[in-house]
Structure formats: C-alpha cells, structure tokens
Amino acid sequence: MTGYRAAFPPKAKGGHGAHNFGKEREVMINSNTAHGSSDPLASEKIQVDRKVFFLDLKENQRGRFLKITEDVSGRRDTIMLPASALKDFVSALSRLVDLEERLG
C-alpha cells in the first residue's frame, strides 16, 4: 500500500488469554500527509476466525471519525463513530471486557 506503513508487524498477538485463538491484527498508518477524504488516517484490521473487522480513522469536512466495518464472508456491516465519542466508546468497551473476564 503506497503511503502506508505498518505500526505493528502483521499477526501481532494481543488481547487476553484464551481469547487469542484464531486472531490476527495489523495496524496501518497513513504517512502520506496529502491524503484524500476517502483515505484513512490510520487503519487496524483484526481477523477472528471467519470474521474480519476493519477500524479506519478517517477525516472529512465535518471532522474526524472512526469507521468500524465487520466483514463475514463478503457481507459487510458498518458503523461510524465521531471522534468526540471515541473515549466514551473505549471506556464502555473496557468495562464490558472487564466484566467478560470476571465471568470467565
């Protein structure tokens, strides 16, 4: 990919314990400062079994946002999250991860 560099090597492992099975993660950062509105500022790709999740930090005339796409065998679902909501979103996810770990 021209204009992108990997921030972590492909297939870097992260996460918690038994939840790592079947997971891959790749991070891409756009090093081209003259990016267009459709080019992400940074991207992460997470593969879990047959699902692939794409997290793209993007920017348009209204500001920055996170585009989260789930691809399951070619079927895609996407949500857009304004950058102003990222901290609240991450906090909520963190609480759910903590709860899931306590449930075992």
C-alpha positions as CSV (number, residue, x, y, z in Angstrom):
1,M,0.0,0.0,0.0
2,T,1.6,3.2,-1.1
3,G,1.7,5.9,1.6
4,Y,1.1,3.4,4.5
5,R,3.4,1.8,6.9
6,A,2.8,-0.9,9.4
7,A,2.8,0.2,13.0
8,F,3.0,-3.4,14.3
9,P,4.0,-6.4,12.3
10,P,1.2,-8.5,10.8
11,K,-0.2,-11.2,13.0
12,A,0.9,-9.4,16.2
13,K,-0.8,-11.1,19.2
14,G,-2.7,-9.1,21.7
15,G,-5.7,-9.4,24.0
16,H,-6.4,-11.8,26.8
17,G,-5.7,-15.4,27.4
18,A,-7.9,-17.9,25.6
19,H,-9.5,-15.2,23.6
20,N,-6.4,-15.0,21.3
21,F,-7.2,-18.2,19.4
22,G,-7.7,-17.6,15.7
23,K,-6.9,-13.8,15.9
24,E,-4.6,-11.7,13.8
25,R,-4.1,-7.9,14.0
26,E,-2.5,-5.5,11.6
27,V,-2.1,-1.7,12.0
28,M,-1.6,0.7,9.1
29,I,-0.8,4.4,9.5
30,N,-1.1,6.8,6.5
31,S,2.2,8.5,6.2
32,N,1.1,10.5,3.2
33,T,0.1,13.9,4.5
34,A,-1.7,14.8,1.3
35,H,-4.4,12.1,1.8
36,G,-7.8,12.4,0.2
37,S,-11.0,12.4,2.1
38,S,-11.6,8.7,1.4
39,D,-8.1,7.7,2.6
40,P,-7.9,6.6,6.3
41,L,-5.5,8.4,8.6
42,A,-4.8,5.1,10.2
43,S,-6.3,1.6,10.0
44,E,-6.4,-1.6,12.0
45,K,-7.5,-5.0,10.7
46,I,-8.5,-7.7,13.2
47,Q,-9.3,-11.2,12.0
48,V,-11.2,-13.6,14.3
49,D,-12.0,-16.9,12.7
50,R,-14.1,-16.1,9.7
51,K,-14.8,-12.5,10.7
52,V,-12.6,-9.6,9.7
53,F,-13.0,-6.2,11.5
54,F,-11.7,-3.0,9.9
55,L,-11.2,0.1,12.1
56,D,-10.4,3.1,9.9
57,L,-9.7,6.6,11.5
58,K,-10.9,9.0,8.8
59,E,-11.5,12.7,8.3
60,N,-13.9,14.7,6.2
61,Q,-15.2,18.3,6.2
62,R,-17.2,17.6,9.3
63,G,-14.2,16.3,11.3
64,R,-12.6,13.0,12.3
65,F,-14.5,9.8,12.8
66,L,-13.9,6.1,13.3
67,K,-15.4,3.8,10.7
68,I,-15.9,0.2,12.0
69,T,-16.6,-2.5,9.4
70,E,-17.4,-6.1,10.1
71,D,-16.9,-8.5,7.1
72,V,-18.3,-12.0,7.3
73,S,-17.8,-14.0,4.1
74,G,-18.3,-10.8,2.0
75,R,-21.3,-9.4,3.9
76,R,-20.3,-6.1,5.4
77,D,-21.9,-4.0,8.2
78,T,-20.5,-0.6,9.1
79,I,-20.9,2.0,11.9
80,M,-19.5,5.5,12.0
81,L,-18.4,6.9,15.3
82,P,-17.5,10.6,15.7
83,A,-14.0,11.2,17.2
84,S,-15.7,13.1,20.1
85,A,-17.3,9.8,21.2
86,L,-14.2,7.7,21.0
87,K,-13.1,7.9,24.7
88,D,-16.7,7.1,25.9
89,F,-16.9,4.2,23.4
90,V,-13.5,2.8,24.5
91,S,-14.5,3.2,28.2
92,A,-17.7,1.3,27.6
93,L,-15.8,-1.5,25.8
94,S,-13.3,-1.7,28.6
95,R,-16.0,-2.1,31.2
96,L,-17.5,-4.9,29.1
97,V,-14.1,-6.6,28.6
98,D,-13.5,-6.5,32.4
99,L,-17.0,-8.0,33.1
100,E,-16.5,-10.7,30.5
101,E,-13.1,-11.7,32.1
102,R,-14.7,-11.8,35.5
103,L,-17.4,-14.1,34.2
104,G,-14.7,-16.4,32.9
